Amino acid sequence: MHNWLLTPPIVFLIVLGFVWFLSCLFSRLAFRPKNKAEGEGAPYACGEPNYNPMAQPDYTTFFPYAFFFTLAHVATLMMTTVPVESLRAFVLAAMYVGGAALGLYILFRR
């Protein structure tokens, strides 16, 4: 009779409302300093005194590492979750891991 309460959108709205209620309740209990500290709104760059907010980071060294970790984690997930009893699934997982190894080889060859 009340199965509609257990549907994902309704449960999401109930949990969202509960979390909003808790947030409002605990925001009244939160500590708020009377005086703002000097530099409280200033940007922080790991203690660097000469922070340049217009700096443009270079991501060319980031993407190979991101690709490596994505391939390594998904290949590990494929190896650990495939059922060994099913030969077809095992062959597909082995092909995927082989493709991941080939991708890692291409990524790190110089």
Secondary structure, DSSP 8 states (H G I E B T S, - for coil): --GGGGSHHHHHHHHHHHHHHHHHHHHTTS---SS--TTTTS---TT-SS--TT-----TTHHHHHHHHHHHHHHHHHHHHS-TT-HHHHHHHHHHHHHHHHHHHHHH--
